[in-house]
Structures are given as structure tokens and as C-alpha cells.
Amino acid sequence: KVQDVGTAVSYIANYYGFDFLDMFKYGGFESEMNSTFTDGIHPSQFLIETHITPTIAQFIKDNYKK
């Protein structure tokens, strides 16, 4: 499952002290927006523009300040 991959990556990132953004949890993947996936796996342009991109941008702003 996709969640299992995310869990493994999260564990490894935490173990090595890396910042990790769980896009499955915070990118709209667990919500009612699953219907906005083009093929059930890949997100639509709408989901990318409205949730994924802003989530990644905020994560970078919060974790990588000058």
C-alpha cells in the first residue's frame, strides 16, 4: 500500500534526523478528494494546484528558513 511506503520513509527520515513531509497525510490523499485522482493513483491537476503544491511550499517555508 501507499501508506506503508510512507510509513517506511517516515521511519527512515526520523531515524536519520531528516525533515519529512507526509504527503499521504497532508496532501489531500486521505480525504474526500480521492475522486480527483486521474487513474486512482496519480493526482489530477486540480489536486496538484489546490493542495499538493501549497502543502510542499509551506513545508519548505517552515523548515528551510534563511
C-alpha positions in Angstrom: 0.0 0.0 0.0 1.0 3.6 -0.5 0.6 4.2 3.2 3.1 1.5 4.0 5.7 3.2 1.8 5.1 6.5 3.5 5.4 4.9 6.9 8.7 3.3 6.0 10.1 6.6 4.5 8.9 8.5 7.6 10.7 6.0 9.9 13.9 6.2 8.0 13.8 10.0 7.8 13.2 10.3 11.6 15.9 7.8 12.3 18.5 9.9 10.4 17.0 13.2 11.5 15.7 14.4 8.2 12.6 16.6 7.8 9.8 14.6 6.2 6.5 15.8 4.7 3.9 13.0 4.7 2.0 13.9 1.5 -0.4 11.0 2.0 -1.5 12.5 5.3 -1.2 16.3 4.4 -1.6 16.4 0.7 -5.2 15.5 0.4 -4.7 11.9 -0.3 -6.7 10.6 2.7 -9.7 13.0 2.1 -12.8 13.0 0.0 -10.6 14.4 -2.7 -9.5 10.9 -3.7 -12.1 11.4 -6.5 -9.7 14.0 -8.0 -7.2 11.3 -8.9 -7.0 10.8 -12.7 -6.5 7.0 -12.5 -6.9 6.2 -8.8 -3.2 6.6 -8.2 -2.0 9.9 -9.8 -3.4 13.2 -8.7 -5.3 15.4 -11.1 -4.0 18.9 -12.0 -6.7 20.3 -9.7 -5.4 18.4 -6.6 -1.8 19.4 -7.5 -2.6 23.1 -7.7 -5.0 23.3 -4.8 -3.4 21.0 -2.2 -0.1 19.4 -3.1 1.8 22.5 -4.3 0.7 24.7 -1.4 1.5 22.0 1.1 5.0 21.5 -0.2 5.6 25.2 -0.4 4.5 25.7 3.2 6.7 22.8 4.3 9.7 24.4 2.7 9.0 27.8 4.2 8.5 26.3 7.6 11.6 24.1 7.6 14.2 25.8 5.5 14.3 29.5 6.5 17.4 31.5 5.7 
